Amino acid sequence: MSENGTKTLSFREAIRLALREELARDERVFVMGEEVGLFEGSYKVTAGLLAEFGEDRVVDTPISEEGFVGAAVGAAMAGQRPVVEIMTLNFILVAMDQVVNHAAKVRYMFGGEAGCPMVIRTPNGAGNQLTAQHSQSFEGWFAHVPGLKVVAPSSPRDAKGLLKTAIRDDDPVLVIENLVIYNQKGEVPLDDDFTSPIGRAEVVRDGDDLTIVAHSYATVRALKVAEQLASEHEVEAEVVDLRSLRPLDVETVAESVARTNRVLCVEEGWPTYGVTAELAARVQHACFDDLDAPVERVGMAEVPMPYAKNLEAATLPGEDKVLAAALATLDMGPRR
Amino acid sequence: MVLIREFEPEAERQYKKARIGGYCHLATGQEATTVGAVAAMQEDDYLLASYRDHGLALARGVSPDAVMAELFGRVDGCAHGRGGSMHLLDVGRNFLGGWGIVGGHLPVATGVALAIARDGGGHAVLCELGDGATNIGAWHEALNLAGVWRLPIVYLVTNNIYGMGTSVDRASAEPELYKRACAYRMRGERVDGDDLEAVLEMSEELLENARRDREPAVIEAVTYRYRGHSVADAGLSYRTKDEIAEHRSEHDPIEIMGKRLVERGDADEEALGAVRERVRAQVKDAVAFAEDSEPPDVDSLAEHVYGDPDYREQFSRMQPGSPFGETSLVFEAGLVS
């Protein structure tokens, strides 16, 4: 991509650009969700789209997640390409039945006779004292389910590229965003046909001493920690950004671990039964002879998120915890 | 109606011979509701249904062969052995499925109506559901969306008096279910679900309003199911044999319609008998067809989980470290190229 072909955009602007391009490209695409139109999006991701595309393409819904997620399933089965915004991932719980027991089942249960080309995009994450009911990351629940695809970009570039791929995909895709990095800036290709592949992790930092595997905001944290490891400990960590959780690119992770012999998996959510649990299981199997240390994991402390600032900080998988776990994995610090 | 009446007991016989598995919900007794409403549909209209869907599939024109083969779990079934009794469909006939979660298909059907509206309208959705589904949250959310967006959809409540074993008056604070439509400023009508012509007439009117004016509506058809909730339920712990016998003798939809045809001179007993004979032969043929159809190839296990042309490429790097058996059953058998 040439210098002129990119622009510095925030994560939020990159998502908006993807939506705008896809709305313009394909008449079947429409955006649907709570406050996406007149209000211009609860987090302003859809700002300006109603004015540009009209209310047939940018559809405000009542507070009715089960209803409109289900309506997206039906509209997709009948040939449309709905892109549903769930205000935050926390609110998808009341629509779980539609996502897991309807969208994910359509194609298989009907023997390939019908399909469900829909996208659900939704921010998750914690860090603004939003407390127990609004600070969760359970993308792993969805990545658990055959029939769904789940992607979780960490950069504005992939926020655009993966959303576009998801919208063009013929199957239901969840695009997991993160509130904390909505304002993070990065270079984004302006090409209408720029997409990022589903099912491909990316090595976003090279290193030979340790592999850190992460997705979404955890990748941003991992990159910071990697710089700290280099400057303060003379350790070069390789950072693998998963980008896609289902399908999961174990191959890229395994290739890296085979070189570094040590791996730390980081996620924003609870690690128990989480994305890092799946990674640990597959990595120990694929890289059994390569490992010089146990597969290490860092995630959110296993409590409902508390409100008080200091307690919240203690719960989050902050850079301090990631750094300590990295040093432990390198046998350069205490284990736990 | 006669086809359904003959098909369902055969399904029960085959179930008891263990040729049909899973859940198997029969609809004998409900034929007038099923046939009356589906007969009011036009070719371009869409049908979505609950899991008590054998009759609806047959009424929509799906061949008894394809339905029976699906119940047998065979490759020539309408869902190629992936769906079974609860998930019949025929995309070519705009029959987008029987669905297995009570009320879960109501938002989906509403979304199909949204797609119709987005495409410029002109046809409608018939969404069949049971009385029990009117107590689940999805009912409220679906009807509210249909109301605020004025969607071309008619919700057909097949009120067969019992949601599994719980009668409507034990389950619903407002047991006259059609009245709930007024909460969405929607027309709600109750018809005798054992009267074919009454169901047909009301369905035609409401479906036409939906097609022409995008006017959503509710029809409550009050009928009765002769058999238990599913084949596994004898259906007697929550109702009496006398109650069932009374419905059979006083309200049987096929008897009622047959008598009417004879009284009007449109048919005689002989002609009605000939219909019965014909459909019996059809059902017999369907069983033979299902028996002859092959079970799906195990190598096709992982087909149709995804349909995007790129899905094999997308999944191609997931294989390392797979749990035991996953590589051969899932990856090599379809999930990767």
Interface residues (C-beta under 8 A of the other chain):
Chain A: F30 D56 T61 P62 S64 E66 G67 F68 V69 G70 A71 A72 V73 G74 A75 A76 M77 A78 G79 Q80 P82 V94 D97 Q98 N101 H102 R107 Y108 M109 F110 G111 G112 E113 A114 G115 P146 G147 K149 D169 D170 D171 P197 I198 G199 R200 A201 S244 P247 L248 D249 V250 E251 T252 A254 A281 R282 V283 Q284 H285 A286 C287
Chain B: Y46 L48 G77 C78 A79 H80 G81 R82 G83 H87 L89 D90 V91 L96 G97 W99 I101 G104 H105 L106 P107 V108 A109 T110 G111 V112 A113 L114 A115 I116 R118 D119 G137 A138 E141 A142 N144 L145 V148 E303 H304 V305 Y306 G307 D308 P309 D310 Y311 E313 Q314 F315 S316 R317 M318 Q319 P320 G321 S322 P323
